Amino acid sequence: MADKKLIEDILVLLSERCRFNSLSLSIELSIDHQKIVGAIKSLQSLGDIIKSEQNETKRLDLTREGQQMVEKGSHEAVVWKLIGEEGMDQSKLMKEFGDPSAAKVGFSKAMSQKWIEIDKTSKVVKRKVEAIEDEVQLLLHRISRMDLNEVNEQQKQELKKRKLIQEVIVKSYDIEKGVNFTLNVEKQETDITGEMIAKGSWKEKQFKDYNFDAMGIPPERGHLHPLLKVREQFRQIFLEMGFTEMPTNRFIESSFWNFDALFVPQKHPARDLQDTFYLSDPQTCNDVPVDYMERVKAVHSTGDFGSQGYQYDWKIEETKKNVLRTHTTAVSARMLYQLAQQCKGQAFKPAKLFSIDRVFRNETLDATHLAEFHQIEGVVADVGLTLGDLMGLIKEFFLKVGVKRLRFKPTYNPYTEPSMEVYSYHESLKKWVEIGNSGVFRPEMLLPMGLPPNVNALGFGLGLERPTMIKYGIDNIRDLCGHKIDLQMVYENPVCILENH
């Protein structure tokens, strides 16, 4: 509530005069108008003690430059005073004035009013009159005191032109007594307390009216993590390109689907304990298709389908070990195997599949590595697909993401041949950085599944964390995931929109 004494003074004045204007009262009492308005609004909140009507009026106010002239004089008067009786070199005069632009205006105005003159040879400026009357300062004084009757329209226009005064709209209130006018104002209560009920004092209290249409405090609610926001953007891009989402609800996979079906040899470094999480309970699985497993065994150990294989002793005990999946390509292997079973005895139906989900690696945690992260994967299977189709697919995908500058570099993957790393030029780092991996799935992987020999499968993948960190300006992955994450960052960041650069 506004100052209690000011409220009481307003009520006393209103009882004597019946009506007044807030702006006039502000001038009369030499009190800031906003304080008067605050007191009026406090009275309005107490019911029908007063009646008020808002008015809008225009008035002239001094600008900051005009206020300085009221205190120090106009620029031309300051120039005349600086010159003194002996005169002053023009360059020194400008320097003494301080403000170059104001000095030029003051010099020009003083010359036009013939207060000063300059010796063109010596460049010395001298007074031309012994005394001056600073009319500009006088007019500004009158305007500041609201003595507008002593300032004519031409003078106002000249002052506006010099940007010494400005026209402002002032909102004021006409106040008169309300139906419940009283000099004794008691603060209205907002809540009824247990003490009021116990003592019965609530009967004598005045309570504020409740606004049942007012919005309540927004309830606390869940917020989407930045990873989920970026994930949804990638998901929409895949759907726009005609892909179907693969089921990725198997965090636990057998080594068969995670490695062997992908033509990864059983002695590959990726299968070491240092890189992969193996389960102790249940340690093995028993749901591997037997006939398919035998074909995979053959292509690994002795070679088949035109390949010499790896020529090693393939062990069933190794393929049945359960692991936390190290990549979502294990899901792609299952889906391609299902496609092969569906096309037996009938024409092959092309497929475009994608997945975005968590994978697990036995990594040492640091600023760029976690033991649990996300992988984005796309797979296309059709008759006669080539490496050119893969490059075009990747370019189209990243174009929708907003990445236009791409390069491809040959690389090695156990289950794709040829294989390519995908690089993009990073404008901030001023260098090319790897953003994905890709390749054409090997015949050693596809043919044992039962897919027709003329069917090829293209695959590409990238991480979810890196583009999210770039999007949100995060340089440490542990600030994005895990127990150290700043929840305020989750609350405040808007929905992610991948921009086309």
C-alpha positions in Angstrom: 0.0 0.0 0.0 1.1 3.6 -0.7 2.2 6.0 2.1 -0.5 5.9 4.7 -0.1 9.7 5.5 -0.4 10.6 1.9 -3.6 8.6 1.6 -5.0 10.3 4.7 -4.1 13.8 3.3 -5.8 13.0 0.0 -9.0 11.9 1.8 -9.0 15.1 3.9 -8.5 17.3 0.8 -11.3 15.4 -1.0 -13.7 15.9 2.0 -13.0 19.7 1.7 -13.1 20.1 -2.1 -15.2 17.1 -3.3 -13.1 16.9 -6.5 -9.5 17.5 -7.7 -7.0 16.4 -10.4 -4.0 14.3 -9.5 -1.5 16.3 -11.6 -2.7 19.6 -10.1 -2.4 18.2 -6.6 1.1 17.0 -7.4 2.2 20.5 -8.3 0.3 22.0 -5.3 1.9 19.6 -2.7 5.3 19.5 -4.5 5.0 15.7 -4.5 6.0 13.4 -7.4 3.0 12.6 -9.5 3.6 8.9 -9.5 3.3 8.8 -5.7 0.0 10.6 -5.9 -1.1 8.0 -8.6 0.1 5.2 -6.3 -2.0 6.5 -3.4 -5.1 6.8 -5.7 -4.7 3.2 -6.9 -4.4 2.0 -3.2 -7.7 3.8 -2.5 -9.3 2.2 -5.6 -8.5 -1.2 -4.2 -10.4 -0.5 -1.0 -13.8 -0.5 -2.6 -16.0 2.5 -3.5 -14.2 5.0 -1.3 -13.4 7.2 -4.3 -14.4 7.5 -7.9 -11.7 8.2 -10.5 -11.6 9.0 -14.2 -8.4 8.8 -16.2 -7.4 11.8 -18.4 -4.6 12.2 -21.0 -3.1 15.7 -21.4 -0.1 16.9 -23.5 2.6 19.0 -21.9 6.0 20.3 -22.7 9.0 18.9 -20.9 12.7 19.8 -21.1 15.0 17.4 -22.7 18.3 16.5 -21.0 20.1 19.1 -23.0 17.4 21.7 -22.1 17.7 20.9 -18.4 21.5 21.5 -18.7 20.8 24.9 -20.3 18.5 25.9 -17.4 21.5 25.4 -15.1 24.4 26.6 -17.2 22.9 28.7 -19.9 22.4 28.2 -23.6 25.4 27.1 -25.7 25.7 30.5 -27.3 25.7 32.2 -23.9 28.4 29.8 -22.7 30.5 30.6 -25.8 30.2 34.4 -25.1 31.2 33.9 -21.5 34.3 31.7 -22.3 35.7 34.3 -24.7 36.1 36.9 -22.0 37.1 40.5 -22.5 40.5 39.6 -24.1 39.2 37.2 -26.7 40.2 33.7 -27.4 41.7 31.6 -30.3 38.9 29.7 -32.1 40.5 26.3 -31.7 41.2 26.9 -28.0 37.5 28.0 -27.6 36.2 24.8 -29.1 38.5 22.8 -26.8 37.5 24.8 -23.7 33.8 24.2 -24.4 34.2 20.4 -24.1 31.4 19.1 -26.3 32.5 19.7 -30.0 29.0 19.4 -31.5 27.5 21.7 -28.8 30.4 24.2 -29.3 29.7 24.4 -33.0 26.0 25.1 -32.3 26.8 27.8 -29.7 29.4 29.4 -31.9 27.0 29.6 -34.9 24.1 30.9 -32.8 26.4 33.6 -31.1 27.6 34.7 -34.5 24.1 34.9 -36.0 23.0 37.0 -33.0 26.1 39.2 -33.5 27.3 38.6 -29.9 30.8 37.7 -31.2 33.1 38.3 -34.1 36.2 36.5 -35.5 39.4 38.0 -36.9 39.8 35.9 -40.1 43.6 36.5 -40.1 44.4 35.7 -36.5 41.4 33.4 -35.9 40.8 35.1 -32.6 37.2 35.3 -31.5 36.1 38.5 -29.6 33.0 39.8 -27.9 31.0 42.2 -30.1 28.7 43.3 -27.3 29.3 44.1 -23.6 26.3 42.2 -22.3 23.8 39.6 -23.5 20.4 38.5 -22.5 20.1 34.6 -22.6 16.6 34.4 -24.0 16.8 30.6 -24.5 17.6 30.0 -20.9 14.8 32.3 -19.8 12.3 30.5 -22.0 13.4 27.1 -20.7 13.0 28.4 -17.1 9.4 29.5 -17.9 8.5 26.1 -19.5 10.0 24.2 -16.5 7.8 26.3 -14.2 4.8 25.7 -16.5 4.5 29.4 -17.3 3.5 28.6 -20.9 1.5 31.8 -21.3 4.8 33.7 -21.5 6.1 31.5 -24.3 4.7 32.0 -27.8 4.2 29.3 -30.4 7.1 30.5 -32.6 9.5 30.3 -29.6 8.1 26.7 -28.8 8.8 25.6 -32.3 12.3 27.0 -32.2 13.1 25.2 -29.0 11.6 21.9 -30.4 13.7 22.3 -33.5 16.8 22.6 -31.3 15.6 19.5 -29.3 15.6 21.4 -26.1 11.9 20.6 -25.3 9.6 17.7 -26.2 5.9 17.1 -26.1 4.9 14.3 -23.7 1.5 12.7 -22.9 0.7 12.8 -19.2 -1.9 10.5 -17.7 -3.7 11.9 -14.7 -6.9 11.2 -12.6 -9.9 13.3 -11.8 -10.9 12.2 -8.2 -14.2 12.6 -6.4 -15.9 11.0 -3.4 -17.3 7.5 -3.8 -20.5 6.0 -2.3 -18.6 4.6 0.6 -16.4 7.6 1.2 -14.8 7.7 4.7 -11.8 9.3 6.3 -11.1 6.2 8.4 -9.3 3.8 6.0 -8.6 0.3 7.3 -6.4 -2.0 5.3 -8.4 -4.8 3.8 -7.5 -8.4 4.7 -6.6 -10.9 2.0 -6.8 -14.1 4.0 -8.8 -15.3 7.0 -6.6 -16.7 9.7 -7.2 -19.2 12.5 -6.6 -16.5 15.1 -9.4 -14.4 13.5 -11.8 -17.3 13.7 -10.8 -18.1 17.3 -11.3 -14.5 18.5 -14.2 -13.7 16.2 -12.4 -10.6 14.9 -13.1 -11.6 11.3 -16.6 -10.2 11.7 -15.2 -6.7 12.1 -12.6 -7.0 9.3 -12.9 -5.8 5.7 -11.8 -8.4 3.1 -10.7 -7.8 -0.4 -12.9 -9.1 -3.1 -11.6 -12.3 -4.7 -11.1 -12.3 -8.4 -12.2 -15.7 -9.4 -11.2 -15.1 -13.1 -7.6 -14.4 -12.2 -5.0 -17.0 -13.3 -3.5 -19.1 -10.5 0.2 -19.8 -10.0 1.3 -22.2 -12.8 1.8 -25.7 -11.3 5.2 -27.3 -11.5 5.5 -29.6 -14.4 7.9 -31.8 -16.2 10.4 -30.4 -18.8 11.9 -32.1 -21.8 15.6 -32.7 -21.6 17.6 -31.0 -24.4 18.5 -34.5 -25.8 14.8 -35.4 -26.1 14.2 -32.1 -28.0 17.0 -32.7 -30.5 16.0 -36.3 -30.8 12.4 -35.4 -31.8 13.8 -33.0 -34.5 15.9 -35.8 -36.0 12.9 -38.2 -35.7 10.7 -35.8 -37.7 13.4 -35.5 -40.4 13.4 -39.3 -40.8 9.6 -39.4 -41.0 9.6 -36.7 -43.6 12.0 -38.7 -45.7 9.7 -41.8 -45.6 11.5 -43.8 -43.0 9.8 -46.2 -40.5 11.0 -46.3 -36.9 12.5 -49.6 -35.7 11.6 -51.0 -32.3 14.6 -50.4 -30.0 13.4 -51.7 -26.7 16.2 -54.3 -26.4 19.0 -52.8 -24.3 20.3 -56.3 -23.7 21.4 -58.2 -26.8 23.1 -61.5 -27.4 26.6 -61.3 -28.9 25.1 -63.1 -31.9 22.9 -60.1 -32.9 25.4 -57.4 -31.6 28.5 -58.9 -33.2 28.3 -62.2 -35.1 25.3 -61.4 -37.3 27.2 -58.2 -38.3 30.2 -60.2 -39.4 32.4 -59.0 -36.5 34.9 -61.7 -35.7 34.9 -63.2 -32.2 38.5 -62.0 -31.6 37.7 -58.4 -32.6 38.9 -55.7 -30.0 35.4 -54.3 -29.7 34.4 -57.5 -27.9 37.0 -57.1 -25.2 35.9 -56.5 -21.6 37.5 -53.0 -21.8 35.0 -52.0 -24.5 31.8 -54.0 -23.9 29.6 -54.6 -20.8 28.9 -58.3 -20.4 26.0 -59.5 -18.2 26.5 -62.0 -15.4 22.8 -62.8 -14.9 21.5 -64.0 -17.2 24.9 -64.7 -18.7 23.7 -66.3 -22.0 20.6 -66.4 -24.2 18.9 -69.3 -26.0 16.7 -67.6 -28.6 19.1 -67.5 -31.6 17.6 -69.0 -34.8 19.5 -72.2 -35.2 19.6 -72.5 -39.0 20.6 -68.8 -39.4 23.3 -69.2 -36.7 24.8 -72.2 -38.6 25.0 -70.0 -41.8 26.7 -67.3 -39.8 29.1 -69.8 -38.3 30.0 -71.1 -41.7 30.7 -67.6 -43.2 32.9 -66.7 -40.2 34.9 -69.9 -39.8 35.3 -71.5 -43.3 33.8 -68.9 -45.6 30.6 -69.1 -47.7 28.5 -67.1 -50.2 31.6 -66.3 -52.2 33.7 -65.2 -49.2 36.6 -66.9 -47.6 35.5 -65.7 -44.2 37.9 -65.2 -41.3 39.2 -68.8 -41.1 39.0 -69.3 -37.3 37.4 -71.7 -34.8 33.9 -70.0 -34.3 32.5 -70.8 -30.8 28.8 -71.0 -29.9 29.6 -70.2 -26.3 30.9 -66.8 -27.4 27.9 -66.0 -29.6 25.4 -66.7 -26.8 26.9 -64.2 -24.3 24.6 -61.4 -23.3 25.8 -57.8 -23.6 24.5 -54.3 -23.2 24.2 -53.4 -26.8 27.1 -51.4 -28.1 25.3 -50.0 -31.1 21.8 -49.9 -32.5 23.0 -51.7 -35.7 22.1 -54.8 -33.7 18.5 -53.7 -34.1 19.1 -53.2 -37.8 20.4 -56.7 -38.1 17.2 -58.1 -36.5 15.0 -56.0 -38.9 16.9 -57.1 -42.0 16.6 -60.7 -40.9 12.9 -60.2 -40.5 12.7 -58.7 -44.1 14.5 -61.8 -45.4 12.0 -64.1 -43.8 9.0 -62.1 -45.2 10.3 -62.2 -48.8 10.7 -66.0 -49.0 8.6 -67.1 -52.0 7.5 -63.6 -52.9 9.0 -60.4 -54.3 11.2 -58.4 -52.0 9.6 -55.2 -50.6 12.0 -52.2 -50.2 12.4 -50.8 -46.7 13.6 -47.5 -45.1 14.2 -47.9 -41.4 15.6 -45.7 -38.6 16.2 -45.8 -34.9 17.4 -43.4 -32.2 18.2 -44.9 -28.8 20.7 -45.6 -26.1 23.8 -47.8 -26.5 26.5 -48.7 -23.9 30.3 -48.8 -24.1 32.8 -49.5 -21.4 34.4 -46.0 -21.8 36.5 -43.9 -19.4 34.3 -40.9 -18.5 35.7 -37.6 -19.6 34.4 -34.3 -21.2 33.5 -36.0 -24.5 32.8 -39.7 -23.5 30.1 -41.4 -21.5 29.5 -45.1 -20.8 25.9 -44.5 -22.0 25.0 -42.4 -25.1 22.6 -42.3 -28.0 23.0 -43.5 -31.6 21.0 -42.3 -34.6 20.8 -44.8 -37.4 19.2 -45.0 -40.8 19.0 -48.2 -43.0 17.7 -48.5 -46.6 17.3 -51.9 -48.3 16.3 -52.3 -52.0 17.4 -53.9 -55.2 20.5 -52.6 -57.0 21.4 -49.8 -54.5 24.9 -48.3 -54.9 27.4 -46.2 -53.1 26.1 -43.1 -55.0 22.7 -43.8 -53.6 24.2 -43.8 -50.1 26.0 -40.5 -50.6 22.9 -38.8 -52.0 20.8 -40.1 -49.1 23.3 -38.7 -46.6 23.5 -35.4 -48.3 19.7 -35.1 -48.3 19.5 -36.0 -44.6 22.1 -33.5 -43.5 20.7 -30.8 -45.7 17.5 -31.1 -43.7 19.5 -31.0 -40.5 21.1 -27.7 -41.7 24.6 -29.0 -42.7 25.5 -28.3 -46.3 29.3 -28.7 -46.5 30.1 -32.4 -46.4 33.0 -34.6 -47.3 33.3 -38.4 -47.4 36.4 -40.3 -46.4 37.0 -44.1 -46.9 37.3 -46.1 -43.7 36.9 -49.7 -42.5 33.9 -51.3 -40.7 33.6 -55.1 -40.2 30.1 -55.2 -41.5 30.1 -52.6 -44.4 32.2 -52.5 -47.6 32.7 -49.9 -48.9 32.6 -47.7 -45.8 32.8 -43.9 -45.4 33.2 -41.4 -42.6 31.2 -38.3 -43.0 32.8 -34.9 -42.3 31.3 -31.4 -42.0 33.1 -28.1 -41.9 32.7 -26.5 -38.5 32.5 -22.7 -38.9 33.4 -22.0 -35.2 36.4 -24.3 -35.1 37.4 -23.5 -38.7 38.1 -27.1 -39.5 36.5 -30.3 -40.8 35.0 -32.6 -38.1 33.7 -36.1 -38.2 29.9 -36.2 -37.8 28.9 -39.7 -38.9 29.8 -43.1 -40.3 28.2 -45.1 -43.2 28.6 -47.9 -45.6 27.0 -50.6 -47.8 26.3 -53.8 -45.7 28.6 -56.6 -46.7 27.2 -59.7 -48.6 28.7 -61.8 -45.7 26.1 -60.2 -43.5 23.1 -60.0 -45.8 23.2 -63.3 -47.7 23.2 -65.6 -44.6 20.0 -63.8 -43.6 18.3 -65.1 -46.7 18.0 -61.8 -48.6 18.1 -62.1 -52.4 21.6 -61.5 -53.9 20.5 -58.4 -55.9 19.3 -56.7 -52.7 21.7 -54.2 -51.1 21.4 -52.4 -47.8 22.8 -49.0 -47.0 23.4 -47.7 -43.5 24.6 -44.5 -41.8 24.7 -43.3 -38.2 25.7 -40.5 -36.0 25.6 -39.6 -32.3 22.9 -37.5 -30.7 25.0 -35.9 -27.9 27.4 -34.0 -30.2 24.8 -32.1 -32.2 22.9 -31.4 -29.0 26.1 -30.0 -27.3 26.7 -27.8 -30.4 23.1 -26.6 -30.5 23.0 -25.6 -26.8 26.6 -24.4 -26.5 27.8 -27.1 -24.1 31.4 -28.1 -24.1 31.4 -30.9 -21.5 29.1 -33.9 -22.1 28.8 -34.4 -18.3 26.9 -31.1 -18.1 24.4 -32.5 -20.6 23.9 -36.0 -19.0 24.2 -37.4 -15.5 23.9 -36.2 -12.0 25.8 -32.9 -12.5 23.4 -31.5 -15.0 22.0 -28.0 -14.3 18.2 -28.4 -14.0 17.7 -24.7 -14.6 19.2 -25.2 -18.1 16.6 -27.9 -18.8 13.8 -25.6 -17.6 14.8 -22.5 -19.5 15.9 -23.8 -22.9 13.2 -23.6 -25.6 12.1 -26.3 -28.0 15.0 -27.2 -30.3 14.8 -26.0 -33.9 17.6 -27.2 -36.3 18.4 -24.2 -38.5 19.3 -24.3 -42.2 22.5 -22.4 -42.3 
